[in-house]
Amino acid sequence: QLQLVESGGGLVQPGGSLKLACVVSGFNVNVLAIGWFRQAPGKEREGVAIISNADGSSDYIDSVQGRFTISREIAENTVYLQMNSLKPEDTAVYYCAADQRATILYPFSPLAYDYWGQGTQVTVSS
């Protein structure tokens, strides 16, 4: 049974940094497509960063490009999301999601993933 557990959220001032962790159990992280998503109150869940299980490549939505970095530590079976230069509009519950399929056609769509963590709150405020 694949399980995901996020941690690392919290309250941070604008311009600050946080590092989220997604610990994976049940599967090796290097065979999974992993996505970090977020959902703010009243808004739809959106994908912000993904890492491919095909070649380990990563991709980001425009609003976090250059500020967020997704990475995986195979020895720890963990995927991280380093978030720098945080803005109030980054405030949301952040989720990691995973899928075992070899090909993910729409990796930034929540519908592409079968497994989800419980989420961790990130609040950016002065």
Secondary structure, 3 states (H helix, E strand, C coil): CCEEEEECCEEECCCCCEEEEEEEECCCHHHCEEEEEEECCCCCCEEEEEECCCCCCEEECCCCCCCEEEEEEHHHCEEEEEECCCCHHHCEEEEEEEECCCCCCCCCCHHHCCEECCCEEEEECC
